Structure formats: structure tokens, C-alpha cells
Amino acid sequence: MSGDGKLNERKKLILKAIVDAHIAHGEPVGSKFLTTNKQIACSSATIRNEMAELEEMGYLEQPHTSAGRIPSEAGYRFYVDQLIDRYNLTQNQIDELRAALRQKQRELDAIMQTAAALAAKLTNYTALSVKPRQARITVNRFEIMRLDETTAVLIMLIGGVVKTKYIRSNRTIPAEAAMLLAGVLNARLTGLTADEMTMPILMEMERAMGEYDFLVSPVVKAICETISVFDGGELRFEGINKLLAFPDYYDMDRLRELLALFEKKETLLEVLSDEARKDDHVQVFIGRENVVKVMDNSTLVFKTVTQNGRPVGAIGIIGPTRMDYRRVIATIDSLTAGVTDALGSPGEGD
């Protein structure tokens, strides 16, 4: 394929018109149809020549011997990168997004699921919400709540999730011991993985706890247990049945393979977790750009949701390569911005 610089303005107009028409109607686009486009002020013969050159360059394909062309993956890629118009959601759509998101402001899982359901409804494609796997699972903050003389609750903030463990002792846990322990944990163990909680660190903690050193061992054991079983990732789908509306998925064997991918989730979750950590812009993977082979006739569009600049999830759309990119990208962009705003900062408004 020739470089992008070879596309003059006329070729760009023709390619954009073909992609728009194919997205709208799902049929190959011919030169006769393009002569009705007022922006393309040239003859049918000139348009045919330009279409032939675009096909030669790899931006168009001819599915059968008719004169009509459809966009190739490279054509869709050029369209997404350089030709796409801004799609403006209606005020009603924006109001619907904001009203639904406001109801779930403090519940990350619920708000992500709500956002995915809205994405599926507004775009009419299959939507997904992702809680990415963390490369390093660590505790951001510790708190100790004393319940009675021999029982305390260890509270751990891991990412945006709160986990608790009961600590029971055969010795009395004074109020000052609980306060001291919380301080020692936050000073010594925040930001460390289970593997990094070494014996020298534990000995140092026992020295810092003084006469209450008996609490260190059971508490660190509880922390390591929590980290080891912590669910570092989750993937949910909304509107999987919407795939059945597209001829692109009429091949039942390929559809079964795609549904099996959705069911197992592991491969897709791994890919999405990696990509979510790399970029917080809308990402578009068209056809064979997808790492997962079974998605080579699909497009994946998604964007990371952040809280205080840290990725906490992602919302996306899966559909045929012949998808309405303008509407999908605008919807995902608006939804993720709304979720990020709704999440705010931890403790905000408490």
C-alpha cells in the first residue's frame, strides 16, 4: 500500500463518502452513487479512476465483479485517523447519560455496568466494561477498627476497592495498639506487593510495635491472603445479542468462536488490561489489528476511565468493521468523561 501522503483531497473526499455510505447501507458503493454527492464535483469517469487507484493503494476492496467498492481495513483506519467528522450527541442523549451516571456516583462496578448498558443502547452494538488487572497488586491505605478487647477489623484500600479482614487475638488489643498498628502499616507496607513484604521489614515493624508486636504476624498474614486472592480484573458485556443483527456474524462457526471468547474472557481481559494502562485516549482496533485472531472481522473501540489520573476501568464497543465510527467514538468519549467526573476523588463529598 502506498503512503498516506499519496491521497490528494479528491481521493480523501471519495474515500470518506464511500465509508459513510457503506456504514449507512451495508452495500458496495459505485461511482454513480458518488456523483450525487455535491462535495465531489467531478465526472463519473474521474470518480471511477480515483476509486480504482484507491483500490490499488489498499484503501478499497471489490467484493465481486460489480463496479461497487467497500472500504478495506486500511480504508477504515485512514477514515478513523484523518477523515472522521465530529459527532455531536443530542442534548437528550447527554442528559440521559448524566442522569444515569449521577445515580451511581460512588459504586465503580455499578457505574461501569450502567455506562456499558447505555453504550449498547445508544450505539446498538455490543458493549463491554472492564476493570483492568493490576500489574502490581498493593494496598494504598490501611485502617484498623477495634471491635472489642480481642477483635479488630483490618481495612485495606486496594485500587478503588475496600477489603476487610477480622483480626482475632488471644491477648487484649488496647485502643492505642490499634492506632499504633495503623500508623506502622501505612508507613511500612503501603505500595508493597506480597513478595516485597520481607522478613527484615516485618522485624522492623515488630520493633516499632514494642509490647504489641504480637499483632504484626496475624495482620501481615491477613494482608498477604487478601492480596493473593484479590480479583484484579473483571470483564462484563451488555447486548451480546445485538451481534445477531449484522450479516457480518451470520457465519455460525465464527460467531460461536467469538461468543466463546466472550465466555472465557481471560484472553480479552488480558489484552484490554494491557492496553488500558498504555493510553487514555479512545482506541480503535480494526479487523486484523486486534491481537485476538477470532476478532479479525470486528472492530473494538474502547477508552480508559481514570480516577486521579490512575486507570480504574474501561468502556468499549465491539461490532463489525462496518460500524458507525463517528457515533461510537463520540459515545465512548462522552461516557468515559462522565464516569470519570462521577467518580471524582476518593473521599470527595464524604
C-alpha positions as CSV (number, residue, x, y, z in Angstrom):
1,M,0.0,0.0,0.0
2,S,1.3,3.5,-0.8
3,G,1.8,6.0,1.9
4,D,-0.9,8.3,3.2
5,G,0.7,11.3,1.5
6,K,-0.4,10.0,-1.9
7,L,-4.1,10.8,-1.0
8,N,-5.0,14.1,-2.5
9,E,-8.1,16.0,-1.4
10,R,-10.3,14.4,-4.0
11,K,-9.3,10.9,-3.1
12,K,-9.9,11.8,0.6
13,L,-13.4,13.1,-0.3
14,I,-14.2,9.9,-2.3
15,L,-12.9,7.6,0.4
16,K,-14.9,9.4,3.1
17,A,-18.1,9.3,1.0
18,I,-17.6,5.5,0.4
19,V,-17.0,4.7,4.1
20,D,-20.0,6.9,5.1
21,A,-22.3,5.2,2.5
22,H,-21.1,1.7,3.3
23,I,-21.7,2.2,7.0
24,A,-25.2,3.6,6.3
25,H,-26.3,1.0,3.8
26,G,-24.0,-2.0,4.0
27,E,-23.8,-2.3,0.2
28,P,-20.8,-1.8,-2.2
29,V,-20.7,1.8,-3.3
30,G,-20.4,2.7,-7.1
31,S,-19.3,5.8,-9.0
32,K,-22.9,6.6,-10.0
33,F,-23.9,7.0,-6.4
34,L,-21.0,9.2,-5.7
35,T,-21.9,11.7,-8.5
36,T,-24.9,12.6,-6.3
37,N,-22.5,13.9,-3.6
38,K,-22.3,17.7,-4.0
39,Q,-18.8,17.8,-2.4
40,I,-17.4,15.6,-5.2
41,A,-17.5,17.9,-8.2
42,C,-16.2,15.6,-10.9
43,S,-17.5,13.2,-13.6
44,S,-18.4,9.6,-13.1
45,A,-15.4,8.6,-15.2
46,T,-13.0,10.6,-13.0
47,I,-14.6,9.0,-9.9
48,R,-14.1,5.5,-11.3
49,N,-10.4,6.2,-11.9
50,E,-9.9,7.6,-8.4
51,M,-11.7,4.5,-7.0
52,A,-9.5,2.2,-9.0
53,E,-6.4,4.0,-7.6
54,L,-7.8,3.8,-4.0
55,E,-8.3,0.1,-4.5
56,E,-4.7,-0.2,-5.9
57,M,-3.4,1.7,-2.8
58,G,-5.2,-0.8,-0.5
59,Y,-8.0,1.5,0.8
60,L,-10.9,-0.1,-1.1
61,E,-11.9,-3.6,-2.0
62,Q,-14.1,-5.0,-4.7
63,P,-16.1,-7.9,-3.1
64,H,-17.3,-9.2,-6.5
65,T,-17.2,-8.2,-10.2
66,S,-19.7,-5.3,-9.9
67,A,-18.4,-1.8,-10.0
68,G,-19.1,-1.2,-6.4
69,R,-16.3,-1.0,-3.7
70,I,-16.2,-1.3,0.0
71,P,-13.6,0.0,2.5
72,S,-10.7,-2.2,3.4
73,E,-9.3,-2.3,7.0
74,A,-6.7,0.3,5.8
75,G,-9.6,2.4,4.5
76,Y,-11.4,2.3,7.8
77,R,-8.1,3.1,9.6
78,F,-7.5,6.2,7.4
79,Y,-11.1,7.3,7.9
80,V,-10.8,7.0,11.7
81,D,-7.4,8.7,11.9
82,Q,-7.9,11.5,9.4
83,L,-11.4,11.8,7.8
84,I,-13.9,11.3,10.6
85,D,-16.2,14.2,11.4
86,R,-17.1,15.2,15.0
87,Y,-20.3,13.5,16.1
88,N,-22.3,15.6,18.5
89,L,-24.6,13.8,20.9
90,T,-28.1,15.4,21.2
91,Q,-28.9,17.2,24.4
92,N,-31.4,14.5,25.3
93,Q,-28.6,11.8,25.0
94,I,-26.2,13.9,27.1
95,D,-28.9,14.5,29.7
96,E,-29.7,10.7,29.7
97,L,-26.0,9.9,30.3
98,R,-25.6,12.4,33.1
99,A,-28.8,11.5,34.9
100,A,-28.0,7.7,34.8
101,L,-24.3,8.2,35.9
102,R,-25.2,10.6,38.8
103,Q,-27.3,7.8,40.4
104,K,-24.3,5.6,40.8
105,Q,-21.5,8.0,41.7
106,R,-19.7,6.0,44.4
107,E,-20.1,2.5,43.1
108,L,-17.4,1.8,40.5
109,D,-18.7,-1.6,39.4
110,A,-22.3,-0.4,39.2
111,I,-21.4,2.8,37.3
112,M,-19.3,0.9,34.8
113,Q,-22.1,-1.6,34.1
114,T,-24.6,1.3,33.8
115,A,-22.2,3.0,31.3
116,A,-21.8,-0.2,29.2
117,A,-25.6,-0.7,29.1
118,L,-26.0,2.9,27.9
119,A,-23.3,2.4,25.3
120,A,-25.1,-0.6,24.0
121,K,-28.4,1.2,23.9
122,L,-27.1,4.4,22.3
123,T,-25.0,2.7,19.6
124,N,-26.9,-0.6,19.1
125,Y,-23.7,-2.6,19.3
126,T,-22.3,-5.0,21.9
127,A,-20.7,-3.0,24.8
128,L,-18.2,-4.0,27.4
129,S,-17.0,-2.7,30.7
130,V,-13.6,-3.6,32.1
131,K,-12.0,-3.4,35.5
132,P,-8.3,-3.9,34.4
133,R,-6.0,-6.4,36.0
134,Q,-3.3,-4.6,38.0
135,A,0.3,-5.2,37.1
136,R,1.2,-4.9,40.8
137,I,-1.5,-5.5,43.5
138,T,-0.7,-3.4,46.5
139,V,-2.6,-1.7,49.4
140,N,-3.0,2.1,49.1
141,R,-4.0,2.6,52.7
142,F,-4.7,0.7,55.9
143,E,-7.1,1.4,58.8
144,I,-7.7,-0.6,62.0
145,M,-11.1,-0.6,63.7
146,R,-11.2,-2.1,67.2
147,L,-14.5,-4.0,67.8
148,D,-13.9,-5.3,71.3
149,E,-10.9,-6.2,73.6
150,T,-9.7,-9.1,71.4
151,T,-11.1,-8.3,68.0
152,A,-10.2,-5.7,65.3
153,V,-11.1,-5.2,61.7
154,L,-8.3,-4.6,59.2
155,I,-9.5,-2.3,56.4
156,M,-7.5,-2.1,53.2
157,L,-7.9,0.2,50.2
158,I,-6.7,-1.7,47.1
159,G,-7.1,0.4,44.0
160,G,-10.6,1.7,44.3
161,V,-11.8,-1.3,46.2
162,V,-12.1,-1.7,50.0
163,K,-11.3,-5.1,51.5
164,T,-11.7,-6.1,55.2
165,K,-10.3,-8.9,57.4
166,Y,-11.1,-9.7,61.0
167,I,-8.1,-10.0,63.3
168,R,-8.7,-12.0,66.4
169,S,-6.2,-12.3,69.2
170,N,-6.0,-14.3,72.5
171,R,-4.5,-11.2,74.0
172,T,-6.1,-7.8,74.7
173,I,-5.8,-5.3,71.9
174,P,-5.8,-1.8,73.6
175,A,-7.1,1.2,71.6
176,E,-3.6,2.7,71.5
177,A,-2.3,-0.6,70.0
178,A,-4.8,-0.3,67.1
179,M,-3.8,3.3,66.4
180,L,-0.1,2.5,66.5
181,L,-0.6,-0.5,64.2
182,A,-2.4,1.5,61.6
183,G,0.4,4.0,61.5
184,V,3.1,1.3,61.2
185,L,1.2,-0.4,58.4
186,N,0.8,2.8,56.4
187,A,4.5,3.7,57.0
188,R,6.0,0.3,56.1
189,L,3.6,-1.7,53.8
190,T,1.7,0.7,51.5
191,G,2.7,0.3,47.9
192,L,4.4,-3.1,48.5
193,T,3.4,-6.4,46.9
194,A,3.2,-9.5,49.0
195,D,6.6,-10.6,47.7
196,E,8.1,-7.4,48.8
197,M,7.0,-7.8,52.5
198,T,10.2,-9.4,53.5
199,M,11.3,-10.7,56.9
200,P,13.6,-7.6,57.7
201,I,10.5,-5.4,57.1
202,L,8.4,-7.5,59.4
203,M,11.1,-7.5,62.1
204,E,11.3,-3.7,61.8
205,M,7.5,-3.5,62.3
206,E,7.7,-5.7,65.4
207,R,10.3,-3.4,66.9
208,A,8.1,-0.3,66.1
209,M,5.1,-2.0,67.8
210,G,7.0,-2.6,71.0
211,E,4.9,-4.6,73.5
212,Y,2.2,-5.0,70.9
213,D,4.5,-6.9,68.5
214,F,2.2,-10.0,68.7
215,L,-0.2,-8.2,66.3
216,V,2.2,-8.0,63.4
217,S,2.3,-11.6,62.3
218,P,-1.5,-12.2,62.1
219,V,-2.1,-8.9,60.4
220,V,0.6,-9.4,57.7
221,K,-0.7,-12.9,57.1
222,A,-4.2,-11.4,56.5
223,I,-2.8,-8.8,54.2
224,C,-1.0,-11.4,52.1
225,E,-4.1,-13.6,51.9
226,T,-6.2,-10.7,50.7
227,I,-3.7,-9.6,48.0
228,S,-3.3,-13.2,46.7
229,V,-7.0,-13.7,46.2
230,F,-7.8,-10.2,45.2
231,D,-9.8,-10.0,41.9
232,G,-7.6,-7.8,39.9
233,G,-9.8,-7.8,36.8
234,E,-13.3,-8.2,35.5
235,L,-15.0,-8.0,32.1
236,R,-18.7,-7.7,31.5
237,F,-20.8,-7.5,28.3
238,E,-24.0,-5.8,27.5
239,G,-26.2,-6.5,24.4
240,I,-24.3,-9.6,23.1
241,N,-27.5,-10.5,21.1
242,K,-27.0,-7.3,19.1
243,L,-24.3,-9.1,17.1
244,L,-27.0,-11.2,15.5
245,A,-28.4,-8.2,13.7
246,F,-25.4,-7.9,11.5
247,P,-24.7,-10.1,8.4
248,D,-21.0,-10.0,9.3
249,Y,-21.8,-12.6,12.0
250,Y,-24.2,-14.9,10.1
251,D,-21.3,-17.4,9.8
252,M,-22.3,-19.5,12.9
253,D,-18.9,-21.1,13.3
254,R,-17.2,-17.7,13.5
255,L,-19.9,-16.4,15.8
256,R,-19.5,-19.4,18.1
257,E,-15.8,-18.7,18.3
258,L,-16.4,-15.0,19.2
259,L,-19.0,-16.0,21.8
260,A,-16.6,-18.5,23.3
261,L,-14.0,-15.7,23.6
262,F,-16.6,-13.6,25.5
263,E,-17.5,-16.5,27.7
264,K,-13.9,-17.3,28.7
265,K,-13.0,-13.6,29.0
266,E,-9.4,-14.3,30.1
267,T,-7.7,-13.6,26.7
268,L,-9.7,-10.4,26.1
269,L,-9.3,-9.2,29.7
270,E,-5.5,-9.6,29.4
271,V,-5.4,-7.6,26.2
272,L,-7.7,-4.9,27.5
273,S,-5.8,-4.6,30.8
274,D,-2.5,-4.1,29.0
275,E,-4.0,-1.5,26.6
276,A,-5.8,0.4,29.3
277,R,-2.5,1.0,31.1
278,K,-0.9,2.4,27.9
279,D,-3.3,5.1,26.7
280,D,-6.2,7.1,28.0
281,H,-7.5,8.2,24.5
282,V,-10.2,6.5,22.5
283,Q,-8.5,3.4,21.0
284,V,-9.8,1.8,17.8
285,F,-8.7,-1.7,16.7
286,I,-10.0,-2.6,13.2
287,G,-10.1,-6.2,12.0
288,R,-6.7,-7.8,11.9
289,E,-5.3,-5.0,14.2
290,N,-7.0,-6.9,17.0
291,V,-4.5,-9.2,18.8
292,V,-7.2,-11.9,19.1
293,K,-7.5,-13.7,15.8
294,V,-11.2,-14.5,16.1
295,M,-11.9,-10.8,16.1
296,D,-10.4,-10.3,12.6
297,N,-13.8,-9.2,11.1
298,S,-14.7,-7.0,14.1
299,T,-13.7,-3.6,15.4
300,L,-13.0,-2.9,19.1
301,V,-13.4,0.7,20.3
302,F,-12.6,1.5,23.9
303,K,-11.4,4.2,26.3
304,T,-9.9,4.0,29.8
305,V,-11.7,5.5,32.8
306,T,-9.4,7.2,35.2
307,Q,-9.6,8.4,38.8
308,N,-7.0,10.9,39.9
309,G,-5.0,10.0,36.7
310,R,-5.0,6.3,37.5
311,P,-6.8,3.8,35.3
312,V,-9.7,2.1,37.1
313,G,-11.6,0.7,34.2
314,A,-12.6,1.0,30.5
315,I,-15.7,1.1,28.5
316,G,-15.9,-0.2,24.9
317,I,-17.9,-1.4,21.9
318,I,-17.4,-4.5,19.8
319,G,-19.1,-4.6,16.4
320,P,-18.5,-5.3,12.7
321,T,-15.8,-3.3,10.9
322,R,-18.7,-1.7,9.1
323,M,-19.7,0.2,12.2
324,D,-20.8,3.8,12.7
325,Y,-17.4,5.1,13.9
326,R,-18.5,8.7,14.5
327,R,-21.3,7.8,16.8
328,V,-19.4,5.0,18.6
329,I,-16.3,7.1,19.2
330,A,-18.4,10.1,20.4
331,T,-20.5,7.9,22.7
332,I,-17.5,6.2,24.3
333,D,-15.7,9.5,24.7
334,S,-18.7,11.2,26.4
335,L,-19.4,8.2,28.6
336,T,-15.9,7.8,29.9
337,A,-15.7,11.5,30.6
338,G,-19.0,11.3,32.5
339,V,-17.9,8.2,34.5
340,T,-14.6,9.9,35.4
341,D,-16.5,13.1,36.6
342,A,-18.9,11.0,38.6
343,L,-16.2,9.0,40.3
344,G,-14.4,12.2,41.4
345,S,-11.7,11.8,44.0
346,P,-11.8,9.3,46.8
347,G,-13.4,10.8,49.9
348,E,-14.9,13.7,47.9
349,G,-18.2,14.7,49.2
350,D,-18.0,12.2,52.2
